[in-house]
Amino acid sequence: MGSMLPSAGDLRRWGHELESAVDGGVGELQRWLATPQGRFIRSLAARLLLVSVPLIVRHPFFKTPVGRLVELAGGAAILIKLAELLRDWEPQPATAPEARAPLP
């Protein structure tokens, strides 16, 4: 049974694909995020965010007045919800704009 984690080469290749998609524009990024590799990266990012929430809420930002307000409002819950949204988001590939007739 193989490991579920990607190799360093896979992560590097996916990182290069992500970078080229960002360079190509938002539409290309949305198309890439809808691919199996993009879904995997979104899932991995969501898992990492969920695991790191306890460390994130210990950041010095949460010792400032604004940070205390965010913490009081449920900063950890907000971060977990953000991770769940990232994990469950299914981007729709952008389509090319339709050709419009020139104005008279």
Backbone as JSON, one array per atom type, in Angstrom:
{
  "sequence": "MGSMLPSAGDLRRWGHELESAVDGGVGELQRWLATPQGRFIRSLAARLLLVSVPLIVRHPFFKTPVGRLVELAGGAAILIKLAELLRDWEPQPATAPEARAPLP",
  "N": [[0.85, -1.16, 0.0], [0.71, 2.15, -0.94], [2.03, 5.38, 0.03], [-0.07, 8.13, 1.04], [0.8, 10.67, 0.85], [2.22, 13.21, -1.24], [5.22, 13.12, -3.25], [8.3, 15.01, -2.95], [9.04, 15.89, -5.44], [6.59, 15.83, -6.8], [5.21, 17.86, -5.4], [6.83, 20.05, -6.05], [6.49, 20.12, -8.86], [3.71, 20.58, -9.0], [3.67, 23.03, -7.75], [5.05, 24.59, -9.63], [3.22, 24.38, -11.75], [1.03, 25.68, -10.58], [2.13, 28.24, -10.25], [2.58, 28.98, -12.96], [-0.06, 28.97, -13.79], [-1.12, 31.08, -12.28], [0.36, 33.16, -13.38], [-0.76, 33.08, -15.9], [-3.29, 34.04, -15.49], [-6.46, 34.61, -13.81], [-8.53, 33.01, -14.81], [-7.16, 30.81, -15.89], [-6.03, 29.86, -13.54], [-8.34, 29.1, -12.12], [-9.19, 27.02, -13.8], [-7.02, 25.26, -13.41], [-7.26, 24.74, -10.67], [-9.52, 23.22, -10.67], [-8.69, 20.79, -11.59], [-7.54, 17.39, -10.9], [-5.04, 17.57, -9.52], [-5.16, 20.2, -8.56], [-7.39, 20.03, -6.88], [-6.33, 18.27, -4.99], [-4.24, 19.83, -3.92], [-5.72, 21.94, -2.81], [-7.13, 20.48, -0.87], [-4.99, 19.56, 0.69], [-3.91, 22.01, 1.59], [-6.07, 22.89, 3.12], [-6.12, 20.92, 5.12], [-3.63, 21.38, 6.33], [-4.07, 23.96, 7.31], [-6.12, 23.45, 9.16], [-4.77, 21.83, 11.01], [-2.84, 23.59, 11.91], [-4.17, 25.61, 13.26], [-4.18, 25.89, 16.18], [-1.55, 26.86, 16.55], [-1.6, 29.18, 15.02], [-3.42, 30.85, 16.35], [-1.9, 31.54, 18.51], [-0.22, 33.43, 17.63], [1.5, 36.61, 17.77], [-0.21, 38.64, 16.84], [-2.71, 38.17, 17.92], [-2.49, 39.21, 20.42], [-2.85, 41.86, 20.29], [-5.19, 44.65, 20.48], [-7.12, 44.45, 18.37], [-6.66, 41.84, 17.58], [-7.39, 40.48, 19.92], [-10.11, 41.01, 19.88], [-10.85, 39.62, 17.56], [-10.18, 37.07, 18.42], [-11.96, 36.81, 20.55], [-14.31, 36.85, 19.11], [-14.22, 34.4, 18.01], [-11.9, 33.41, 16.63], [-10.48, 31.0, 16.05], [-12.57, 29.37, 15.22], [-13.34, 30.75, 12.94], [-11.04, 30.42, 11.35], [-11.11, 27.64, 11.03], [-13.51, 27.34, 9.64], [-12.81, 28.7, 7.31], [-10.84, 26.95, 6.34], [-12.46, 24.7, 5.85], [-14.14, 25.73, 3.85], [-12.25, 26.16, 1.84], [-11.45, 23.54, 1.35], [-13.83, 22.35, 0.43], [-14.6, 23.84, -1.76], [-15.5, 24.03, -5.11], [-14.22, 25.02, -7.92], [-15.5, 26.62, -10.84], [-14.52, 26.15, -14.1], [-13.33, 28.9, -15.93], [-14.89, 30.33, -18.75], [-14.38, 31.25, -22.17], [-15.04, 34.63, -23.12], [-18.06, 35.48, -24.82], [-18.24, 36.29, -28.27], [-19.04, 39.53, -29.19], [-21.32, 41.47, -31.09], [-20.24, 44.28, -33.01], [-20.91, 47.63, -31.94], [-23.26, 49.79, -33.57]],
  "CA": [[0.0, 0.0, 0.0], [1.54, 3.33, -1.06], [1.76, 6.53, 0.9], [-1.04, 9.09, 0.51], [1.45, 11.96, 0.72], [2.95, 13.35, -2.5], [6.66, 13.25, -3.14], [8.8, 16.39, -3.07], [8.99, 16.2, -6.87], [5.2, 16.14, -7.13], [4.9, 19.18, -4.86], [7.54, 21.04, -6.87], [5.83, 20.2, -10.17], [2.42, 21.23, -8.81], [3.96, 24.44, -7.47], [5.34, 25.24, -10.91], [1.95, 24.48, -12.48], [0.25, 26.74, -9.93], [2.76, 29.52, -10.59], [2.3, 29.31, -14.36], [-1.49, 29.27, -13.89], [-1.29, 32.44, -11.75], [0.89, 34.05, -14.41], [-1.69, 33.06, -17.02], [-4.51, 34.75, -15.16], [-7.42, 34.01, -12.89], [-9.26, 31.94, -15.51], [-6.29, 29.64, -15.95], [-5.91, 29.37, -12.17], [-9.57, 28.38, -11.81], [-9.16, 25.76, -14.55], [-6.06, 24.37, -12.77], [-7.79, 24.34, -9.37], [-10.57, 22.22, -10.9], [-8.05, 19.53, -11.97], [-7.27, 16.53, -9.73], [-3.92, 18.11, -8.75], [-5.64, 21.39, -7.87], [-8.24, 19.57, -5.77], [-5.46, 17.71, -3.97], [-3.54, 20.93, -3.26], [-6.71, 22.61, -1.96], [-7.39, 19.6, 0.26], [-3.78, 19.57, 1.52], [-3.85, 23.33, 2.24], [-7.11, 22.92, 4.15], [-5.67, 20.07, 6.23], [-2.54, 22.08, 7.02], [-4.66, 25.07, 8.05], [-6.83, 22.89, 10.31], [-3.8, 21.34, 11.99], [-2.04, 24.69, 12.44], [-5.0, 26.61, 13.94], [-3.7, 26.22, 17.53], [-0.34, 27.69, 16.46], [-1.95, 30.48, 14.44], [-4.05, 31.71, 17.36], [-0.87, 31.97, 19.47], [0.57, 34.47, 16.97], [1.44, 37.89, 18.5], [-1.34, 39.45, 16.38], [-3.85, 37.96, 18.81], [-2.25, 39.93, 21.67], [-3.23, 43.25, 20.04], [-6.64, 44.84, 20.73], [-7.9, 43.89, 17.26], [-6.5, 40.39, 17.67], [-8.22, 39.99, 21.03], [-11.49, 41.07, 19.41], [-11.02, 38.48, 16.64], [-10.16, 35.86, 19.24], [-13.21, 36.78, 21.29], [-15.36, 36.55, 18.14], [-14.08, 33.01, 17.58], [-10.87, 33.36, 15.58], [-10.2, 29.62, 15.66], [-13.73, 28.88, 14.46], [-13.27, 31.4, 11.62], [-9.99, 29.75, 10.58], [-11.58, 26.29, 10.67], [-14.53, 27.51, 8.59], [-12.06, 29.04, 6.1], [-10.24, 25.71, 5.84], [-13.53, 23.86, 5.29], [-14.55, 26.32, 2.58], [-11.18, 25.89, 0.87], [-11.49, 22.11, 1.04], [-15.06, 21.97, -0.26], [-14.85, 24.72, -2.91], [-15.34, 23.44, -6.44], [-14.22, 26.13, -8.88], [-16.02, 26.38, -12.18], [-13.56, 26.68, -15.06], [-13.78, 30.1, -16.65], [-15.08, 30.12, -20.19], [-14.0, 32.42, -22.97], [-16.19, 35.52, -23.32], [-18.69, 35.34, -26.13], [-17.98, 37.39, -29.21], [-20.18, 40.44, -29.28], [-21.41, 42.23, -32.35], [-19.81, 45.66, -32.8], [-21.97, 48.6, -31.84], [-23.39, 50.58, -34.8]],
  "C": [[0.9, 1.23, 0.0], [1.13, 4.44, -0.11], [0.77, 7.47, 0.23], [-0.39, 10.45, 0.29], [2.22, 12.03, -0.6], [4.44, 13.45, -2.23], [7.06, 14.71, -3.29], [8.77, 16.82, -4.54], [7.59, 16.56, -7.32], [4.84, 17.54, -6.65], [5.57, 20.29, -5.67], [6.85, 21.23, -8.21], [4.49, 20.92, -10.04], [2.61, 22.71, -8.5], [4.27, 25.21, -8.74], [4.08, 25.4, -11.76], [1.08, 25.59, -11.91], [0.81, 28.1, -10.29], [2.48, 29.92, -12.03], [0.82, 29.63, -14.56], [-1.77, 30.68, -13.37], [-0.78, 33.45, -12.77], [-0.07, 34.16, -15.58], [-3.01, 33.75, -16.73], [-5.44, 33.95, -14.28], [-8.16, 32.86, -13.55], [-8.44, 30.67, -15.58], [-6.12, 29.03, -14.57], [-7.17, 28.58, -11.79], [-9.63, 27.05, -12.55], [-8.21, 24.77, -13.87], [-6.6, 23.88, -11.43], [-8.9, 23.3, -9.51], [-10.0, 20.87, -11.31], [-7.84, 18.67, -10.72], [-6.1, 17.06, -8.88], [-4.35, 19.34, -7.95], [-6.53, 21.02, -6.7], [-7.39, 19.02, -4.64], [-4.74, 18.83, -3.21], [-4.49, 21.69, -2.35], [-6.99, 21.79, -0.71], [-6.2, 19.61, 1.23], [-3.66, 20.9, 2.27], [-4.88, 23.43, 3.35], [-6.7, 22.09, 5.36], [-4.58, 20.77, 7.04], [-3.09, 23.24, 7.85], [-5.39, 24.55, 9.29], [-5.87, 22.45, 11.41], [-3.06, 22.51, 12.65], [-2.86, 25.75, 13.17], [-4.5, 26.9, 15.36], [-2.43, 27.08, 17.52], [-0.66, 29.08, 15.95], [-2.54, 31.39, 15.5], [-3.09, 32.1, 18.48], [0.03, 33.06, 18.88], [0.44, 35.78, 17.75], [0.3, 38.82, 18.06], [-2.51, 39.35, 17.35], [-3.65, 38.57, 20.19], [-2.56, 41.42, 21.51], [-4.72, 43.42, 20.33], [-7.52, 44.25, 19.63], [-7.83, 42.37, 17.3], [-7.33, 39.78, 18.78], [-9.7, 40.0, 20.64], [-11.79, 39.9, 18.47], [-11.07, 37.18, 17.43], [-11.46, 35.71, 20.02], [-14.36, 36.38, 20.36], [-15.25, 35.11, 17.61], [-13.09, 32.87, 16.45], [-10.57, 31.95, 15.11], [-11.34, 29.06, 14.83], [-13.73, 29.47, 13.05], [-12.23, 30.72, 10.76], [-10.42, 28.35, 10.15], [-12.61, 26.37, 9.56], [-13.84, 27.85, 7.26], [-11.42, 27.79, 5.49], [-11.29, 24.79, 5.23], [-14.02, 24.41, 3.96], [-13.53, 26.05, 1.49], [-11.23, 24.44, 0.42], [-12.67, 21.76, 0.14], [-15.35, 22.78, -1.52], [-14.57, 23.99, -4.21], [-15.39, 24.56, -7.47], [-14.8, 25.7, -10.22], [-15.0, 26.95, -13.16], [-14.14, 27.87, -15.81], [-13.89, 29.78, -18.13], [-14.68, 31.39, -20.91], [-15.22, 33.31, -23.17], [-16.74, 35.36, -24.73], [-18.36, 36.55, -26.99], [-19.22, 38.24, -29.31], [-20.14, 41.18, -30.61], [-20.97, 43.67, -32.07], [-21.02, 46.59, -32.75], [-22.04, 49.42, -33.11], [-22.92, 51.99, -34.62]]
}
